[in-house]
Amino acid sequence: DGGITQSPKYLFRKEGQNVTLSCEQNLNHDAMYWYRQDPGQGLRLIYYSQIVNDFQKGDIAEGYSVSREKKESFPLTVTSAQKNPTAFYLCASSLIRQVNQPQHFGDGTRLSIL
Amino acid sequence: GQQVMQIPQYQHVQEGEDFTTYCNSSTTLSNIQWYKQRPGGHPVFLIQLVKSGEVKKQKRLTFQFGEAKKNSSLHITATQTTDVGTYFCAGPSNYGQNFVFGPGTRLSVLP
């Protein structure tokens, strides 16, 4: 089955700690995205990548970092600079935006502060 | 900057009643997508509209794209408890190769 796998499902972060959220897709999609969702809120874009070794900041990139070394993988690091990291993090992928392809989402990672 | 708004924010209906959510963009969109997120789940793509004035149906769901391509609506006829969730609209960003999501409309259906 093709899809997007996010891990872990739940993650706890200690003060001053960096944590990395994994996102892997086997859909052969070019574009990948990271969103943050707070309780009862919509989706806010953190970072996105249209191609390997390239990525762009979204609306709320501060305190986060990403890499795109492989087409299948787009990990997100929540750094200690992100003072309010508690949220639901969603990874998505699509073929490419220009042809108006839908986004496919993973099951998400819930991050909390210890 | 570009904004995508949705109303209402919340809607509570009795099972069997109809439901409509409206999506409005501050800029013209080349297309609009609709997603559904069940409680505790992730957004799932429902449909995409591309043409001005386009209307598409999926069983009890009717989607419409405005003539000016700046607004859209989702109408559910005779809601069921399985319709519970948050419905998001999304459009391509005018400033980058990404999407802009509306804040969503959360639907509750009372049995």
Interface residues (C-beta under 8 A of the other chain):
Chain A: A31 Y33 Y35 G40 Q41 G42 L43 L45 Y48 Q50 Q56 G58 L90 A92 I96 R97 Q98 N100 P102 Q103 H104 F105 G106 D107 G108
Chain B: S30 N31 Q33 Y35 G41 H42 P43 V44 F45 Q48 V50 F88 A90 P92 G96 Q97 N98 F99 V100 F101 G102 P103 G104 R106
